[in-house]
Amino acid sequence: MPESNIVARWRSWSPYLLSVLRIVAAFLFMQFGTAKLFAVPAAIMPDGSTAAIGSQPWFAGILETFGGAFLLAGLFTRPVAFLLSGEMAFAYFIGHAPQGFWPVLNQGHPAVLFCFLFLYFSAAGAGPWSLDALRNRGRRES
């Protein structure tokens, strides 16, 4: 049975929706880092301050802020996403899993979602709306 025109057109949007998913996820992810490092949009550290330089939350904030910025731009997406996937797995098992099995109860569901989303980006890439795509286009023209 032939595919309907609307289904074919919707499927053609798949690469662009990959880019949209990456951009939205990176924007949301960066907020965890900026909240830890700069208390923007709000302070999330237990004492209401920012993460102490060199502390575990500070390193997490660096990865989340700057790794998120790389993902937002779609630059070095595959290795950055793989690194951030690992960070989120680490965050879940160190910070959330000891508080109970269920992610919704131990507040670890964002870490789980980001972990698997970034693992997907490490395999799928950034999509057409990215600096990676722009860099690859330039290489093909040379």
N, C-alpha and C positions, 0 to 999 in steps of 0.2 A: 504494500500500500504506500503510495507516494506521500512524502511529508508535506504537510500544509505550508503555505507561504508564511503564515504567522509564526509557526514553530521554527522554520528555517531562519527567519529574521531574528527571532528571540535567541536562538543558538549562536547567531553571528555576533551577538553582544557579549558572549562569554569572556573573551580576553579583556574587554573594557570593564566588565564587572569585576574581574580579578583586580584590575588597577584600582577601582573604586573601593573594593574590600580592603586592599592593602593600605590605601590612604586613610580611610576611616579608622581601621584598626591601629595604625601607627599614631594617628592623632590622639586617640583614646589612651593608648599605651604611654605616650610621652607625658601625659598628665600625672601619672604615678611618679615618674622621675622628677618632674619640675616641682611637684608637691613636696617631695623629699628634700630636694636640693635648695629650692627657693621659696617654699611655702606658697606656691602659685599653682593652681587657683586658690588653694587653702593649705594650711598646715595639717599634715596627717600623722606626724610623729607623736608618740604618746604624750610628750610634755609640751606640745604645741610649737616647738621650734623646728629647726632644720636638722638634717642628719649631720652628725659629727664627721669631720673630714677623716677619711681612712677607715671609718666603720663599715660594717657589712651593709647597712642601709644606704650609706653614701656611695659605695661601689655599685649597688643595685640602681641607685638614682642616676649615676653616670651612664650605665648601660641603657637604662630606660629612656633617658633624655636624648642622648646622642645616637644610640642605636635606633631609637624611634624616629629621630630626624632623618637618618639614612634611609629607613624604610619609607618614611613619608615621601621623600624625594625619589625613591626607587633606585638608590645608588648602592651597588654591591649587595643587592637584595639577598641573593642566595646565602653567602657566608654570614651576613649579619643576621638574617632570620634564623639560621641554624644556631648561632651563638645565643640569640635571645630565647629560642626554644629551650635550650639547655638551662639558661638562667631561670626561666619560668618553672621548669621541672625541679630545679634545685630549690627555688622559693617555695614550691608546694610541699616538697618532702621535708624541708627544714622548718618552715614556718607554719604550715597548715595541717599536714597529716598528723603530727603529734597531738593535735587537739581533737581528733576523732576521724572516723572513716569517711563520712559523707561530706563532699565538698561544699554543699549548700549550708551545712551546719558549721563547718570549720572555716568558713569564709574564703575557701580556696578556689571557688569556681572561676573567678577571673584568671587566676594563674593557669588552671587546667585549659581553659579556652584559648588563652594566648599561646600556651605551649604548643597545642596542636595546630593552631592557625599558623604560627610561625614555622612549624615543621612543614606544613603544606607549602608556604611561600618558598621555603628552601628548595623544594622540588619543582614547584610550578613557575617560579620566577616572579618578576614584578608586573608583567603585563605591558601593553603598548604605551600607556601613559606613564613613562618613567625615564629617569636619566640613563638607566641601563639600556633601555630600548634605543634611546638616542645615541649612546656610545656604540652600540652594536650596529646601528644603521651607518654610522660614520666609518666603521671598519669594513663593512661590505662594499662601500663605495670606493674605497682605496684600492 
